[in-house]
Amino acid sequence: MFYHVNPVKFFFPIDDHLFRLKKAEALKNLWKICLLLILCSAGLYAWMALFGIGSGIISAEATSLTPFQYEAGKVWFVLGRMAFAVVFALLVLFIPSLFFYAFTDIPYKKLVILQQIVLFVMLTERVLWIPLAIYGGLDWFVSPWSFGIIASYFTDIQWVIFFFGAISLFQLWIIWFQAKCLSYLSLVKKRWIWVSVIFIHILYWAGTAVLTFMDSHLISGWFT
């Protein structure tokens, strides 16, 4: 039985696709979709960089730079965001799949398909945030669907705000989605699946917070 990989159609309905995915003996378009999602990630982050999203530190140092240095800085900023997007997409697609493969009996390629859905949802969240960043000046960690805004009322510690900012309604849906799919495709007890899924997301939120904190300081160091 062939299963045609299509992240968009996976939502309509999910249970039907899970049934066909579980029974599938061969997968079609798996790696093409992976490549497409990676290219979409790079294109999206390049688009964001061209809009100047996240380049506030560079702009703040513009008066101390020559025109050539400033333009070169913008080019490197765009290239850096594209490289980050590629690495980000690869990590989302393959690292959690490897982690889940280690304690379930689900074939690795089928886990990659589930992570394609996860990456698709993450990119959708990012697209929805772009207008808020451009017209409202909101950083990603204080978007309306993240918990960063709530955290900012209780603390001024940047790392903590970044951590809770990485937790959003989209992320909670992803946790539910992964737990649902893994429970359907595997014989592992549900409580262990939930613990594992939540654990890997805590690592992701902590890593996002650390990278965001370091990113702002590294960019600042390049242009001072």
N, C-alpha and C positions, 0 to 999 in steps of 0.2 A: 504493500500500500504506500503510495506517494503522498507526502504532505508538502503543499506549496507554501513557502514562507512568505507572509505578508503582514507586517506589524499593524497596519491600519485595519485590515479585515479581522484581526485577532479579537477585536472588541465586540464583534457582532456575530453570534454571542460567544462569550468566553468559554462557557462549558462545552459547547459544540466543538470548538477548536481544541480544547484540552483532550476531549475524547479521541479526536482524529490524530492528534499529536502522539497520544499514548500508544495508539495502534500502528502508527506509521513505522514502516521498515526502511524507508528512504526519504531523504529530505531534498527539496529542490529550491535553488536560489539562496541557500543559506549564506554562502560567502559573498555573493553579490550584494545581498542586503547589508551584511556587515560593512562592506566597503562603501556602500551608499550612505550608511549612517555616519561613518567616519568622515566622509567628504562633507556631509551636511553639517556635522559638528564644526569642522574647520571653516566652512563657509559662513556659518552663523557667527562664530567668534570673530572672524575677520570683519564681518558686517558691523558687529558691535564695536570693534576697535575703530573702524572708519568713522563711526558716529561719535567717537571720543569717549565711549562708556568705559570707565575705569582708568582714564588717562588724566585724571585730575592732578596727580602729582607732577606729571610732565608739564602740563599747562601752567602749574604754579611756578615752575622753574624757567618758564619761557623767557623772561626778561634777562636772565643771566646767561642765555645761550645765544650763539650766533645763529642766523637763519639756517645755515647748513646743518649745524648741530641739532637744531629743533626739528627740521624735516627728516634728518637721519633717525632721530629718536622716534618719530612717529612711524617710520617704516619698520624699525626694529620692534616697536610695540605691536604692530599688526602681525608681523611674522612670529613674534613670541606668543601672541594669543592663539594663532593658528596651530603652532606646535603644541601648546598646552591643550587645545581642543582635541588634537589627535591622540595625545597620551591619555587624556581624560576618557575618550571614547573607548580606547583599547582596554583601559582598566575596568570600566563599567561592563564591557562585553565579556571579558575573559577571566578576570580575577574572581568575582563572585561565583561564576560558573564552576571554576576549579574548586572553590571552597565547598559549594554544595555537592559537587561530584564526589568529594572526599568522604561524605557521610551518608549519601543516598545511593540507590541503585539506578538512578536516572542516567541515561546516556549523556555524555558531555555535550554533544551537538544540540540536543533538545534543551539543555540548560542555557546554551548560548541563545537559542530562540527566545526564551523567556527574558533574557537580559537585553535582547533587542527591543522588546516592548518597554522595558525599564528605561533604556536610553532614549527611546522615542518620547516617552512621557517627560523625562528630564529636559529634553530639548524643547518640547512644547511649553513647559513651565518657563524656560528661559525666553522664548519668543514672546510670551504674554507679559513678561516683565519689562521688555525693551521699551514699550511706550511709556511705562511708569518712570523709567530711568531718564528718558529723553525729555518728556514733558513735565514730569513731577519731581525729577531730581532724586528719586528714591534709590538707595543702594539695594542690592539683592537681598541682603540680610535683614532689611526692614520692609520687605514687600508685604502687601496686605494678607497674603496667605502663609507667611512664615511666623515663627514664634519669636523672632528677633526683636520685634517692637515691644512685646510684653517683657522680654528680658531687659531691654534698655530702661524700663521704668524701675527696675530693681537694682541695677548695677551699671557702673561705667567701665567695667573691665572689658576691653575689646574682645579678648579671646572668648569670653563667655557669651557675649552678644553674637559673635560669629557662629559659635556652636549652635545656639538656639535658632539663629537665623537660617542655618542649614536644615532645620526641621520645619517642614512645611506641610500643608494639606496634601500636596502632591506626593511628598515622601511617605506620609502615612498611608496613602492609597497604594504606593509601591510595596510597602511592607505587607499590607493585606493581600495584594496580588501575588507576591512571591510565596507567601505562606499558603495561600489557596492552591496555587499551581503545584507546589512541591508536595503538599498533602495529597493531592489528587494523583500525581504521577509516582509517588513513592510509598513504600510500606512503613517508613519511619513514623514513630508516634508524633502526633500533632504538636504536643508541648515542646518536644525537642526541635522541631522545625521552627516554631515561633521563637524559641530562645536563640537559635542559630541566626535566623533572619534579623532579629532585633540587634543581636551582637554585632553582626557585620555592618549594620547601619550606624550603630554607635561609633564604630571605627571610622566609617565614612564621614560622619559629622565632625568627629574630632580631627580627622585629617584635613577636612575642608577648612576648619577654623584655624589650624596651624598654618596651612598654606596661604590662606588669606592674610593672616597676620604677618607672615614672612614676606609675602608678595609686596605689600605696601612698603615695608622697610627696604627690600632689595631695590625696588624701582626708585625709591627716594635716594638710595646710595648711588645709583648710576648717574643721577642728574644733579648731584651736589658737589 
